[in-house]
Amino acid sequence: MSDKSVADMSFEQAMSELEAVVSNLESSQVALDDSIKLYERGAALKSHCEAKLKEAEEKVAQITLSPDGSVQGLKPVEG
């Protein structure tokens, strides 16, 4: 488990660590106290990954296409 702040991780870093956390929890070779810490870290990583995905989806949704299907530009962000 990394000591790096979840907020500072890229999506790929967080996903990789989340996979390791899940693997460790599934192995049943972790003490109860450590399992709780792993679960909490995993929950934070999951939330971070979901936020990064939502951010990427919103960026993709702003891309406008020309009639021929090529990228025309970006819609202004509503808000």
Summary of the structure (lengths in Angstrom):
residues: 79
radius of gyration: 18.1
end to end distance: 37.8
largest distance: 58.7
contacts: 170
relative contact order: 0.14
helix: 63%
strand: 9%
